[in-house]
């Protein structure tokens, strides 16, 4: 235990109690006001860049943000300490669907609609909302101490980024990689827009499987078959069936392939086709084919030339092609179709069926696969370039296993629908020549793609002007009303944020390609792959130069709740990081999250008490912060008003054993920590620093230094000798060096606390920041592996002595002789050299180190004994304790352990427990039994050692 009360406090000492809120707010403001993280592209140092994954402007801080922020900030702060020219660039995404959904709800509550407002007024309102509410997530990220360059903050609808989006669209169109066509898309009837696969959430629902009879058109076949039975979960779509498929090798239906059936309720004759997609073992082996309403059916229809019949409108109601069911909502139509099929004798049976249903994440309704004319990106040519780069090792995935996921996404890839039927977003830079189609946009309306309206007019004039004038028409253009998928703009994020398409932009030239992308595994395709594909197409630095947008991709896991469940809004089990920050501090939360990481890419679990809002894990991190605070206060009280700089480096010739040990450990931890930070082993770095700081620095080194920092004269009133004063200075030098360098090592993980303590320890003016200091210089001469191993044995020997004193019931102030017996000369030498330290730590009356032969020649004494490795430890007790009372206590311990052994053994012998209890419960019982048996054996041996 560190007690910061050994000497008077110098002026400017740290407050007695650590106040995370005030400390964090002060340093966040100081860093930002000074532009500490605003790098100059013209400055020296190897470039290192990270562009943070842009959170939605609609968002608020959740634990996933907190975890990702802690990881990214740890990485970039370490790189600054390594002397690199670091850019960490923040920003937010405009979140088309989310923002539009929020605004439409607001307008609806006011009794209006967006169409009543009109596009321009709606967008004015959207920008006003963004100005008022859009900065919430940014302010919350600041609370975490994110060392990003807020002066370079980007928003995906900023003018510069918007220009990049237009340029990318035009270039892709010119390369033949963007086209307009009619294909199946995920359609959200609630938002009235196509949505990406990422915006679709699969939900398990209890539904039904309806089996229907489809009659053969030509009557019964030779074997008497007069119908096929198909099963479906969406009966309303049968109105758009244009075929029935069976497997080519299915003998049950081989003779029927090529014949037709008559579609019930509709009367349309549709063919029976053979297709390998059909699973003959599922259901009856017959599949209804509705190419306009199912992606798999669309593929079957394409292979067999089946027509596409759309029976549903984009608002989710049935259209005219649905015949008598036209105008019904899709779910009302489902009931009506089933009732009609039953009435006309086509319903065979209905089965309960639990299945996955795709829901629109924003609209909160089931999506419909619908045919729609949209803009698409040809994905395969882009993916091919990325697969080739991956074969060359770019990018490098950490952990490596995620490379396969990335590669799989890039294989057999589908074209990407990039248009959305929304108003908030990047409007598609295409202009329709509506004068050619009666002033309205139709499927046949010609269009031009251009960077702006003037260029569009020039292109339209060149293509259609002469013909229009000849026909007596004036050219009339109308820009496509749709906007681009937000993933299109965020796919340009690594270079659009750095100034592209201006290839001479200073930031782009200095920091592109970026160094590492830190993101979750769930968007490897939706974001990571799209960034690499678009970078390959755009070649941001020009042809022949590096284009892969990042060297490394560090994939992190999820933060799971206290029950190890994935956090989600639907489950209602999210943990809000802000109350934890207010309770324990941002540094405590950051450290707790990173320390929980067992390996890169692994999920972590955060314990949380929902009754009182506490977290034992974060509280432990806060306690660690308090430990560091008290250690630094202790140092300030005992450095004689000096700083690490004024004290200077300790002279190796005057170091004591414990000094050489802790300086060797410091050097090793510096190296290990740097390697872990650099290789993204952040969890291992946090664990290693925690153990080093808490155990080796605070619990051992500071305790060992106390007597030397505050020495007493040989006699009352006598001055301290020169030798003692010199040793005091060495002790101060060692303490100052270890703490100062430890704070630098901890800075990436706990930036506010380390900044505060470093300033207090070093006396550095506030305009100079620890965040911008160099990593501690290497000191290879300090490394001594043999000493570290031997001193670890000395520490363990000290623990053994303390345990024996506790067993004996000695008072803390009561001295007792300690005897060590070992045949290892190097260990004996360390114990002898460290005898003063052992005496201090164990209140030993004397410390004697003997070899086995010398120990055997000594008279036998009643003592408690223990063994630690190759060391025997004896604590003689003659005249120090009441031996009869000690024997009685040991006998009581034996009786208690024996009773516990009997109970545990009986429990394990019971077949009902051993065979039926959870394995972890049985294992815990077995471990408790082994522990009880060991304790009983130890107590019996100690009785023997005490003799009669």
Beta strands, then each sheet from edge to edge (+ up, - down):
strand 1: 47-51
strand 2: 55-56
strand 3: 85-89
strand 4: 91-93
strand 5: 154-155
strand 6: 178-188
strand 7: 193-195
strand 8: 200-216
strand 9: 227-232
strand 10: 243-246
strand 11: 260-262
strand 12: 269-274
strand 13: 287-289
strand 14: 347-360
strand 15: 368-377
strand 16: 396-398
strand 17: 416-417
strand 18: 419-420
strand 19: 430-433
strand 20: 447-449
strand 21: 477-479
strand 22: 483-484
strand 23: 514-520
strand 24: 550-556
strand 25: 559-560
strand 26: 604-605
strand 27: 816-821
strand 28: 844-850
strand 29: 863-868
strand 30: 871-876
sheet 1: 1+ 3+
sheet 2: 2+ 4+ 5+
sheet 3: 7+ 6- 15+ 17-
sheet 4: 9+ 8- 11+ 12- 10- 13+
sheet 5: 9+ 8- 14+
sheet 6: 16+ 24+ 23+
sheet 7: 18+ 22-
sheet 8: 20+ 19- 21+
sheet 9: 25+ 26+
sheet 10: 28+ 27+ 30- 29+
end
